[in-house]
């Protein structure tokens, strides 16, 4: 979800690896161990939760989380909780990284000290405030000065224990005075509209006979400040919860008698600073935060066209896409945006065919074909992840779920056997599991996506042509991807491929490791399979699979998925499970009588229907055919005083649903919109608020069938699996080229050196693959020109924005550290330019 900013779209995303915690404080009970889990929070809104690791003070999580961030935020926070069966789970500590500090830790494993969580420092949200100083004549005719303080509204206050009933106290404070006033409590909202004005006397009438009006006002104002404290009105015996404060010295009224600004709420100064930071242990994290600033499509045309013609450049090593792979530190960096860009424009198969063919040409030994981390290998990996994820789920998920649920012992290493376990029984359990997974894979050829099949066909042809004396190379070229890089990693770490919600327990993880090793070896078709195992117990176990039928099954499967023109007759008929999970829905009013209450239900979306059930696995209570989804839109919070709500609009009524957090709400809206995008009866207008009390809250129309009053949000691509923004990917490629500009220039030097001097390569140039120096130089020149033009556009946009933006506006409240840093950078740039 992009934020529009004067023609520029801004995308935020974060990829997190939650590693492990260590040295957590021991539990005060006899066992001293804890059952801990970790949450990921945008400010204080939880968007992800790990599994619970039981009985450990050094829990290992090993979980990955990725999300598009649909709103602004100040902190990315991580909380470690200790599960309590009888009471609310207790917080052990937290790591809070300010948004502007995220780049410091970009893609680096970092240990963070856990900090104490103090209610007085857990703040978020912003306040809109107005101050006005005016003269007032009293009944006795004496002039005095009064300060009017208007609390207009707040936005984004935290929800405490599932509710937010905020109020504000406004205090005029000075060396010898403190006068406080209080707003009304606003119920069930974290975006309260107060619009209340409080008056304070600033200069006392009696003072005017002693000093001049201006002298005294200057002196008095300098020593005074307005303090605004936000509170959550609580029904608990512990009192109201502090939500944040702001302090404004009345010096701001020196230049003008009125002042208006937005402020970020700040923590109080009395946090638990005396406690040692290392008392609570530490947490290992790897965070990659990305912010893409994307222009309209025309800006990217020169660079995009240069990239998309890469497959037609001779040799392909002189193409813009191949050059990106050469200059990036990691091939994966280049592969991700390249694959997405080529998929979006339907050019992925010719591009991968060209770079794979070039790699095969450079390969000397058929046994090492596609074994390195080359650009071709990484691009094929990324394509399989994007185009093959549903295929992977359909093929493996039933078997993986059975293995996780049945929990049979499969340890076949005699050294690791537990007391009471039988080696033969374990071998039989493992053999049955391997058979189940192996047959699921080898019988799935007809479901393999067409794009993957076309790529495998080109790999097979290139390998067979290069190594004509090796009859098996046409198989190993394909199996090195489909088995070694696709199925085996998914079996080994199913949570990374969304086959399981979390990292599996140690016993199941060991079982999956043994299955993955065996399946990988079966798929490799190596001549001496038993010898390929370092462990003797694996070689012994593999004797079960030395029959010819296993090799034949692998070859038949590889033949099928690498055949040209193979079609998938089942793809349209089989319902595809797209998303499922618990949410809260409001009764739709299908019954004439009865309360329209809110209930928790299990929702399930396929490409055929959207259903909800009382619990997972139950029969559906209600079903909406995809053809009957006319629009999917957000629902304004004021409708039911509930956050993260959206509506699924049907011909007769709308289904109102509340998701658990903003990220989940965005995911459901996106996937429902995509799957219903091609419906002929889709609406163009809708009601952003609910129909309550006999009228629509948004437009006040009384008829429940009145046409919508707001335009529906713009459509998304209808392709469910590959929702790709071509301009965003080109922007990412520009950013990579720009960050590696010194390497591009070094590569230009290497081309010149190679053209002029045909001797041994200089060491500093030997890392680049340059087959045709002149063609490569020509492409490099075009790349550098295209990147330079985009860099100028970005610089101009920043300069224009810097001139227009006001510090203290709703977009950049006072206290916005990222904007303060931006102002410093722009000031330095402007000074340097001058």
N, C-alpha and C positions, 0 to 999 in steps of 0.2 A: 504494500500500500504506500503510494507516494504522497508526499506533502507538496502541494503546488506553491511555488514561490515566484510570482511574476514571470511566468513562462518557463521556469526551471523546475524540474521535479526532483525532490530530495528523497532518497531511499535510505533507510537504516536497517542493518541486519547485524546479528551477533551469532558467532559460533563458539561454543564453550565446551571444554573438556574438563569435567570434574574428576580429578584424580583420586586423592585420598586425604584424610585428616590424620594428624598424629599428635600424641601427647595430650589428649583431651583430659580434663580433670576427672578423677575417679568418682564414682557414685558413692554417696555416704553410707549405703547399705553394706551388708556383709560380702556380696559378690564383687563390688566395686566396678563391675562392668556396666556398659550402657548400650541401649539399642538406638542407634542414631541414624538420621537421614539429613539430607541437605536440600535446601530450596533455592531456586533462582528467582530474584525479585527485581522488577522495574520499580525503583523507589521502594514502596512497601507492597506492591501488588505481586503476588506469587504467580509465576508463569510456568514453573517446572518444579518437579519434586523427584528426587532419586528414590531408589528402593531403601528399605530399612536394613542396615547391617547390624546384626544382633551380637551382643556380648563382646564388645570390642571398644578399646580406647584409641585404636588406630585404624578406623574403618576405611576399607578400600572400596571406592564406588565405581571408578572406571566407566563413567557414563558421558555420552556426548549429547549436546542439545543445540539445535539451530532454530532461529526464528527471525522473521521479518518483524521489525519493531514498528507498531502502527501509531505511536504517539511520541511526544517529547518526554524526556526523562532527565533527572539530575544525577541519579546514582544507579549503578548496577550492583545489586547486593546479593550476598550469599549468607544464608542463616543455617547453622547447625542446630538441629532439634534433638532432644532426647525423648523418645516415646514413653508415655505414661499411660498404663492401661486404665487407671481409675480417675485420673484428672487430666486437665489440658496439658498437651505436650509442652515441655519447658525448653526455652531457648538457652543454649550453652554460650553461643557467641556469634559474631557476624564478621563478614568482610564487606566493606562498602567502598566501591571504586567510583570516584567522580567521573562523569562523562568525559571531561576534558583530559583526564589522566589515562584513559583506556589505551591510547597509542603507546604509552610508555611500556606496556606489558604485551604489546601486539605479538601474538603467535609465539610466546615464550612461556615455557613451564616455569611458574613462579610460586614460591611458598609465601603465603600471606599469614601474618599473625591474626588470630581471632581477637576481636575487640568486644568489650562488654556492651550489652544492649541496654541502654538507659532510655526510659520513656521520654525523658526531657530532650533527648537528642534525635529521636525518631521523627523527623519532620519532613513534610512535603507540601506542595501547594503554593499558591500565590494570592496576594491581596491587592485590590484596587482601592486606593485611598485619595481623598482630596482634602487639602487644608486651605483655609481662607482667613486672613486677619483683617478685621474691619473695626471702624470707630462706631461706638454706640453712645448716645447721649442718655444719661440716667434721668430719673424723675426730678432730681435736684438740679438738673442742668449741667452736671459735670460730665466731661468726655472721658470714657474709658475704652480700652481696646479689648476685643473679645476674639477668641480663636474658634472658628467653626471647623470641626473635624468630621468628615463624612466617610463612613465605611460603606463603599458601594457594593462590592461583592468579593467572593473568594472562588478560586477554582482549584480542583485537583487535591482536595484535602484527603487525608488517609481515612480508610474505613477501619474502625477499631472494634474488634470482636463482632464483626458482621454488621455494624451499624455506625452511622455518623449523624449526630444531632448537634451541630456546631453553634457556638455563640462566641462573641468577641467582647473582651474588656478593653476599654480605651482609657489610658492614664496619662495625665499631664504631670510630668515629674521634673523637679528641680532640686537645688541644694537644700531648700527649706520647705518644700511643699510636695504633696503627692495627692492628686485628685483623680478618682477612678469612676468610670461609668460603664454600663453594660448594655449590649444589644439584646434583642429577643432571641430565643432559641429557635433555630430553623430545623424542623424535623425531617429525618430520612433523606438527607441530600449531602453530598460532599462538594456541591457547587452552590453554596447559599447566596441568595440575593438579599443582602441586608438593607441597603439604601437608607441608613439611619444617620442623623446628624447630631453631634454633641457639641455644646458650647462651653468654653472655658474662658475665664477672665485672665488676661495675660498681664496687662498693666493696671495697677490699682488706682482708682481716682484720687486718693489722698496723696499720691506721689507727685501729681502734676504741679502742686504748689511749691515743691522743693527743687525739682530738676526740670530741665527742658524736656519736652515731649520726646524728641528724637534721641537725646542722650540716654534717657532711661529705657526707652524701647530697645535700643541696641544692646544695652547692658543686660536687660532682663531676658530677652530672646536668646542671647548667646548661652545662657545657663539652663535653658529649658529643653525638654525633649518630649515627644509624643511616643508612647509605647503601646503597641497593639498586641494583645495576647489572644490566640485562638484556643478554644477548649471544646471538648466533646462532653455534652451533658450526659452523665452516666447515672444509671439507676443502682449501680453497685455501691456497697458500703465504703469502698475505698476512695470515693470522691471522683470528681471530673478529671478526664485525661487531658494533659497538655498536648496541643497539636503544633505549636510553633509561635514565634513572636517576631516582631520587627520594631526597631527603634529609629526614630527620625528626629534629629536635632532641628530646632526651629530656626537655625541659621539658613535653612533652605528658603525662608521667606524674606531674606535680605534684599534680593533683587526685585521681587514682586510680592504683592500682597496675597497672591493665590498660587497654589502648587498642586499638581496632580501627577500620580505615577503608579505603576504596578511594582510590587515588591515580592521577591521570593521570601517565604517564611524561613526563619533561622532558628537553630537550636539555642537553648539557654546555656549560659556559661557554667552552670553547676553540674555538668556531667561527671561521670566517675573517672576523673583523670588521675586520681591518686593510685588506682590499681595498676599493677604491672601488666604490660601488654602481653607478656609471654605466659601468664597464668592459665590461659584457656587453650593452649595448643595452637596448631596452625593448619592451613588448608592449601593443598596444591591445585592450582588452576592454570588453564591455558585459555586465554580469551582473544578472539579475533573480532574486533568491531569494525564494521565497514559503513561508510557514509558515501553514497553516490549522488553527485549533483549532475543531473542529466538534462541537456538542452533538447530542443525539438530536433526531429530527424534530419532536417536539411544540414545542420551543422556537421553531422557525422558522415555525410555521403562520400567525400573523398577518401577518408581512411577506411570506411566500410567497404567501398568498391574495391579498394586495393587488397583488402583481406579476402574478400569473397572470390576473387579471381586466382587465389593461391593454387587451387587444384590444376589450373591450366598453364601455370608458369613452368617453363623448361629451363633448367632443372628445378624441381620443387624446392630444393635447398635455397634457391634465390627468391622465394616468395616471402611476402610479408608475414604470413602465419608461421612459417618455419623459422624466420629470423627472430620472431618473438620467443620461440622455444629456445633459441640459441643464447639470447641475452638474459633470460630469467634465471635466477639462482636455482629454482626448483622447476622442473618440467611441469609439475602439477599446477603451478601458478598460471602458466600459459594455457594449459589444456582446458581448465574449467571454463573460462569465458569463450575460448575459441570454439569448443564443442557446442556450447549453447547458442552462439551466434550462427554457426553453420547449420545446426538443427533448425533454428528458427527460419532460415532462408532456404531450407531444403537442399543444402550442398554438402551435407556431412559425409555421404558415401563416396563421392568422387574425391573429396579432400583426404579422407583417411586412406582410400585406395592409393592415392599418389604418395603420401608420406610413408605408408607401409611398404609399398613397392620399392621405394628408395632405400628403406632400411634393410629389406631382404637382399637387395643388390650388394649392400656393404657387409652382409653377414657371411663369414667364411665357413662356419661349421653348422650343419643343420640341427645339431643337438642344442645349440644356444639360440635358436631362432625366437625372437620376441621375449627373451629372458631379461633384458636390461630395462632400466627405467628411462626409455627413450620417449620423445614426444609422441610417436605413433602409439606406443604401449599405453601411455597415460591418456591419450585421446580416446582410445578404444575402451579403456576402463571407465572413463567418464560417460561415454555414450551408453555403455551397458547399464550404468547406474541410473541414468535418466530414462532411457527407452525401455529398459528391462525390469524396472522395479516391480510392476504388477505381475509380470511373468515369474519373477523370483518368488513373490508371495504365493501365487497360485500353486507353484510347484513344491515349495518347501514348507510353507507355514503349517499345514496339517500334520506333517511328520514331526516338525520341531515342537509343536504344541503337545503332541503325544509323548515325546521324549521328556519334556519338562514336567508333565503331569504324572506320568507313570513312575518316574524317579527310580528306575531299576539300577542296581549296581552293575557297572560294566568295567571295573578296573581289571586289567589283564597283566599288569606288571606285578610279578610275585612279591617284589620288595614292598609294594604299596598296599597289598591286601590287608583289610582290617580283620580283626578277630571274628570268626564265624562265617566269613565269606568263602565261597567255593569258586576256584579258578575256572572250572569247566562251565559252571552255571553262568558266570560272568561273561565268558567267551560266547556262550550261546545267546545271551541277552544282546551283546554287542553285535553279533552276526545278524540277528534279526533286525536291529536298528539300521545297520549298514545296508542290508537288503532293501528295507523299506525306502530309505533315502535314495539309493542307487536306482531302483526301479521308478521312483517318482521323477528322477532327472531324465533317465533314458527314454521314458515314455512321454516326455513333454515336448518333443521336437515340433509337433504340429502347432503348439502355442507360442513358439519363439517369435518375437516381433520381427516384422519384415526388415526393418532397418538393420537389426543385428545379423539377420541371415544374409543380406546383401554384402555387409562388411566381411562376414566369414567367407563368402564366396570369393571375394577379391583376395583375401589372405591366402586361401587355398590355391587359387590360380597362380599367384605370384610365387609362392613357395615351391609348387610343383614345377614351375618353369625354371626357377633358379637351381633347384637340386633334383635334376631329372633322374639321377641314379638311385635316389632314396624313395621307395614306394610309400613309406609311412609319413613323409614330411607333410603331405596334404592334410593328414589328421592331426599331427602334433602342432602345426601352425594354428589350428582352431582350438584344440584342447587346451593349449597353454593359456587361452583366455577364458573359455567357457567353464572349464573345471578349475584351473589354477587361480584365476583372478575374479571369478564370478561366484560359482557355487561354493567352493571350499572356504573362502573368507566369510561368506554368509552363514555357513554351518558353524564355523569357529566362533564368530562373534555376532549372533543373531540380533542383538540389540542395536548394533550399528546400522542394520538394514531394516529396522522397524519390524522384525519378525517376532521379537519379544519386547515388552515395554521397558525392561531393565536388564542389567547385567545378570546372567544366570548364577545360581549358587555354585560353590566349588565342585560338588560332585557332578552336577549336570554339565558344568563347563569342561570337566575332565572327559566326560562321555562324548561331548561334541568335538573335543580335540581329537580323540581317537577315531571318530567317524570321519572327520574332515581329512585326516591323514590317509585313511584307507580309500576314501572316494577320490581324493586327489591322485593317488597312485593308480587306481583303476582307470582313471581318465587319461593318464599320461601315456598308456600303451608302451611303457618301456620294456626292453627285452628281458632284463633280469630284475623283476619287481621285488622279490624278497631281498635282494642285495641292496635295494634302494633305501632300506630302513637301517638306521643306525642301531636301533634297539632290537635285540634278539627276540623279545616277546612279540613285537610287531611282525617280524618275519614269520614267526610261528603262526600267528593269527591269520596272516595273509594267505596261508596254504588253503584256507577255506575257499578262496576266490581265484584259484589258479585254473579253473575250468575255462574252456574256450568260449562258452556262452557269454561270459562277462565281456571278453574282448570284442566279440561279435556285436553285442548290444551297444557298446561304446561306438564302434565304427558305424553301425546303422544310424545311431543318433547323430553323429558328426556329419555323416553324408546328408541326412535330412536337413539339418540346420544350415548347411553350407551349399545347398542346391539353389541355383538361380531360378527365379520365378515361382518359388514355393508360396502357396497361399495359406491363409489361416481361416478355414471354414467355420470355426467355432467362435471367433472373436465377437461376433455380433450377438450370438445367442446366449452366451454365458453371462449371468449378472456379475458385475465387478464390484466388490466391496471397496468403497472409496474412503469412508470414515465412519467411526462409531465412538460412542462415549456418553457418559451421564451429563445431562443438562436439566434445567428447570423450565417447565412450560406452563403457560396459563391456560386454563380451561377455555375452549373455543366457543362455548355457548351453543353447541349442537343440540343440547337438551333445552326444552323450553323453560323448565324450572331447574333450580340448583345453583349453587354458588360457583362463581368463576374464580376458583382459587388456583394457587400455584403448587405444582407437584414435581418431584424429581423423577425423571424418566430416562430410560436407556434409548438413545437415538441411534439409528443405523441408516446410512446412505449408500445405495448402490446406483449403478447407471440406469436402473429401472424404476426405483421408488425410494421415497424418504419415509421411514417408519419410526414410531416410538413404542416402547415396550415397558412393562412394569420393572423388569430386571433383564439382565443379559441372558439370552437363550430362551426367554419366554415368547409366546405367540404375540404378534403385534396388536396393540390396542387401537392403532390408527395408522392408516397408510395414505400417502399422497403420491400419486403417479407423477413422474418427472414432467410429463406433458402438461400437468395442471399447475406447475409452479410458474406463476406469472411475473414474479419479481422477488428478489431477496435484498432487503435493505436494513440499515440500522434503525433502531427505534429510540427516539429521544428519551433521555433519562427521566424527564419530568413526567412522563406518562404514568409510571408506576413507582417513581422514586427508587429505581433499581438501575445499576450500571450493567454494561456489557450485554444489552438486550438487542435482539434483531427480530425481524418479522419475515415469515415465509408466506407470501400473498398467493391465495388460491382464488378460483372464480367466486366462491360464496363468502369467504371470510379470510382473515389473516391468522396465522398461528404465531403467537408471541413466545419467544424463547430467550432465556438468560443463560449465557455461557459462563464458565468459571472465571475467566480473566480476559483481558483485551486481546491477547495473542490468539487464544482459542476462538473467541468471537470472530476475529478476522479470518481465521482458517476456515470456519464453517461457512461464513458469508462467501468467501472466495470459491470454495469447492461447490457449494450449491449454485452459485451464479454460473460457474463454468459448465456444470452438467446440464443446466436448463437454458443455456445461452441460445440454442437454436430453436427454441419453442416459438411457433408462429404467432401465438397470442400474447407474447411478452408485453408488459405495460411500458408506457413511456413516462407516466406520472404516477405518484403514489402519495400517501399520507405519512409524513415522518413521525406523527404522534398517534396515540391510540384513540379509538372511539369509546368515550366514557361519558356517563351522565346525559346521554341523548344527543351528543354532538362530538365532532372531531376536535381534539384539543388544539390542533395546529391551525385550522382555518375556520373553526366554529360552525362548519356546515352541519345541519341537523340530520340529513339523510345518511344512513349508514352505507348507502350505495353511491354517494356523491363521488365524482371523479377526483383523483389525487390533486394536490395543490403544489407539489414539488416535482421537478424532473427526476427520473430515475438516474442512478449513477451510470456512467458510461460502461458499455459492455466489455467483457474480457474475452480472450481467445477461447474458442470452443474446445480446443484440444485439452483434455483433462490432465494428461500426464506431462505435457511439455508446455507449460505456461511460461513463455520466455519473452522478455522485453529486449528486442534487438538493439535499441539505442542504449539501454543500460549496459549491455554486454560490451558494446563498442566503447562506451565511456570507461569501462574497467580496463579494456585493452589499451586505450589511450593512457590511462594512469600508469599501467605497467611500463609501457614504452617510455613515458616521461620519467619515471623513477630510475630506469636503466639507461638514461640518455648517454652517460659516459661510456657504457658498453657498446651502444650503437655507433658512437664516434670511433671507438677502438676497432670495431668491426670494419668500418670504412677504411681505416688505416691498414688493416689486414688485407683488404681487397686490393688496395693500391700496392702494398708490398708484394703480394702474390702476382700481380699483373706485371710488375717491373722486374722483380727478382725471382727467378724460377729455381732457386736452390733450396736447401733445407729451410723449413719454416722456423721463424723466430718463435721462441718459447711462449712469449706473451700472446701470440696469435694462434697457437696450436689448438686451443680449446674450441675454436669455431669450425663448423663444417661449411666449407666454401668450395663448391664444385665449379662454379663459373664466376670468377671475380667481377667481370664487367656487368653481368646481369644482376648480381647481388648488390654491387655498388649503386646501380641505377634504382633498385627497389629501396635501398637504405636512404637514398636521397629523398625519394617520395615519402617514405615513412616519417623522416625527420621534419620535412616540410608540413605534412599533415598534422603531426603532433604539435609543432610550433604554432600553427594556426589555431588549434583548439586551446592551447595554453594561453594565447592572447585573449581569446573569447572569455575564458575563465577569469583571467586577471581583470578584464574590463567589467565583467559582471560584479566581481568583488568590489571594485572601486565605486561602481554605481550604487551598489547596496550599502556600502559604507557611508556614502553621502546621504542616503535616504533614511537610514535606520536611526531611531531614537532610543537611547538607553533609558529604560523606564517604561517602554511601551509594553503592551500585552505580550508580544512575541519575545521581547528581551527585557524581562523585569530587572530591577535593581537587585544585585546579588547574583546575576547570571555570570559565573566565572568564565565560561567558555566564550561569551561575547566580550568580556573584559580582555581576555587573551587575544581575541580577534582584533579588537580595537588597537591594542599595542602593536600587533603585527602590521596592521594597515598604516598606523602612524609612522612606524619605522620605515615601511616601504615608501610612503609619501616623502619622508625626509630624505631617504636615499635617492629617490628620483629627482628631488629638487637639487 
